[in-house]
Amino acid sequence: MSTEDFPEPEPARPWRPEDGPRPKVTTWPTGKDPALKVWSHVRWRRASVMARQDWAEGRVWT
């Protein structure tokens, strides 16, 4: 599988009042942040999570 098989990610648009309640945002200090393992360039890599947004309809952005 080549990198052309995956589209480039696009950032989510900012919250707008018509989206409903503002998302709850959780942040962590540098060095204390949780992490995820992500598959990238044929191997698993560690990816730090600096912030998490919990949206009212259940969507989560990290």
Steps between C-alpha positions, in 0.01 A plus 500: 500500500651836402453847650288593194232261631423736788370856454674782685316584823314828516467697824154526651336839472472707819193480722211733406201606716262310267687178592338502845687502830873566487711184515659411832878536459748306713874576481805345663834657596801412287651171611179388674291455186343165409599336174364283223671248279443578131597301192723717283754416229477123558546507877327595823601838640423687823288814458453739793155639569525863614126578502164328468169657391172330595215634285135493612392250228769252610783581261850500654808676354850437636 
